[in-house]
C-alpha cells in the first residue's frame, strides 16, 4: 500500500496564490502528450483517432511525418511521450525518419503504436520490403495485393482480452471478439508475421492464422505495439471498442500518459437502461417494484413506449401510459427510481418495422406523441431516447436534437463507452451522446440470455464482471434489458441491483441515467487543461467556465511511491500507481501540483 507524505485530510494546504512560487518550475519541463502522426489528408482515418483521444481525455498533438523527420530523437522524446501511427495515411513515410525513430525507442525509451501499413512504400509509391518500421515493431507487415485477409479476432482468453480493455462479454468462450446480434465479428487486416515481437492476439480466417496485435519491448525501455486491424476503419463503421481499447491500454499501461478522466469524480459509471415496450410488461413491472430491483440510490434510465397499441394500430396491446387502468399509475412510481425517457414512436413494434416505410410525417408524429404524453405525465422535458428494435435511421437525429435529446441507447459500437457514433466516417450527431449497450457474445438483454439457455450462474458472473470492469477501468458502461417476473431474469436483476447499491455505497461507482452522464461528458469536453512534468512533480492547470466540480486528472507516480498533492478543494484516490485528483468545489480554474 502506498503512503502519502501527509494524511488525506491535510492535502488541502496550499492556497492558490502560493502557486506563484511553484509554477515557475514548469519552465524547462516536458509536455506530457502523444503525437498523432498524420499528414494533411482528406481521409477520415485520423479523425477517428482524434475523436478517441478527445473523448478519453488524453493530451495530444497532430504532427506531420515530415515535421517529425526534421526533429532529432531527443527533440521527439522531449515533445512526445509516445507516437501513434494510424493506418492508410502513413503508408509513405520519409526514409530519414526510420533511424530517428529507432533512437527514440531503443535509446530514449520512446513508445509507439503502429497500426496497419505505416512505411510500406516510398513517397513515389514503390513498395518497401521490409517496411520502415518493421524491425522496431518486430513484425513484418505488408499491404495485400488483392483481397485483404479476413477472419475472427482472437485473444488467448477472456482475461487477456479484459487486460487489453475489451469489456466483459465482448469476447466469447473461445476468445473471439463478438458483437450484439452477430456473435464473432469478421475483421480484415494487413498480412503480418512476427519477427521478434510477442503475439498478444491473432486473426484466423481466409489468410490462415496471423498476428493482429503484438508488443515488442526494447532493452532501452522503449515499446512498440503493432495492430494489423485497421482500427480507424472499424471505428468509422460502428465498431468503436477495438480502437478505444487498444489506444487506452497503450497510453495508460505502456506510456503512463496523464489524462482527464471521462467519468464523474474519476470513478466508474454504470447505466441501467430499462425498456418498457408494451402492455406485456405491466405485470412484471409491478412485481419488480415489490422486489429489491429499484432504488433511489441507483437511478435507472427507464424508457417507455407510451401508446395504447404495440404491434399495429388498434391492437390495444400497448403500455398505454395515459390510461389510469394500465400504465398511468406506474409512471410516477418508476420516476421515483430514475429518469423516464422515450422509447421509439408510440406503437413499439409497428414503429420498429415500419419507420422507414410509412410517410416521414407520420413517423415524426408518432415520435412527438410519445414525447408529449410522457412529458405531460412526468412534468419534465424528455431528453433521453431509445430506438425500438435498434431502428435508428439518420434522419431521426435531427428531430431528436431539435427536441432537446442529449443521450440515446445505441445497439452499435457494443461494449464501449458513450461516444459520438460514426458510419462510413460520417458522424451521426455531435450534440447527443450515444450509449452503446454491453453484450455477452451475441446477446444483450436478459431475455436473450434466457432464450439462449445461458446458465444463470454464467449470466450472473458476466453482470458482476461488467460492474467490476467499470469500477476498475473507471469507464462508463451500459446494460439494457426489459421488465421481467421470470425467476431466471428476476434473480439476475436483484443480484445486479444489489451489486450496484454496494458499489455506490462504497463510493466506487456512479449509477445514473444517461442524461446525467451526458451533461458531465459535455462539461468534460469543454474543460481545457495543461499538464507538465518536472523531475519530481506534475504541474496541472484546469479551466472550465461552467465549473470544475467532479473533473478528475490522473497522473502516474509509480507503485509504492510517496507523493503529496498541493491544491485546494480536491479529493485524492490512488490505484495501481496512479493518483486521481478530483475537484470538489465549483471553481472555474484550478492549479494542482503532485510531488513525488
Secondary structure, DSSP 8 states (H G I E B T S, - for coil): ---BSS-GGG-----GGGGGGTGGGGTT-EE--EEEE--S---SHHHHHHHHHHHHTB-EEEE-HHHHHTS-HHHHHHH-SEEEE-TTTTSB--TTHHHHHHHHHHTT--EEEEES-TTSB-TTS-B-SS-TTHHHHTEEE---SSS-EEEEEEES-HHHHHHTT--TTSB-TTSBBEETTTEE-EEEE--EEESS-EEEEEEEETTEEEEEEEEEE-TTS-EEEEE-B-HHHHHTBT--HHHHHHHHHIIIIIS---EEESSGGGSEEEEEEEEE-SGGGHHHHHHHHTTTT--TTS-EEEEE--SS-SSSTT---S--TT-TTTTHHHHHHHHTTEEEEEESSSSHHHHHHHTTTS-HHHHHHHHHHHHHHHHHHHSS---EEE-GGG---THHHHHHHHTT--EEEESSSTT--SB--EETTEES-SSSEEEEB--BTTB-SHHHHHHTT--HHHHHHHHHHHHHHHHHHT-EEEEEEE---SHHHHHHHHHHHHHHHHHHHTTSEEE--HHHHHHHHHHHHT-EEEEEE-SSEEEEEEE-TT--TT-EEEEE--TT--BEEE-SSEEEEEETTEEEEEE-S--SEEEEEEE-
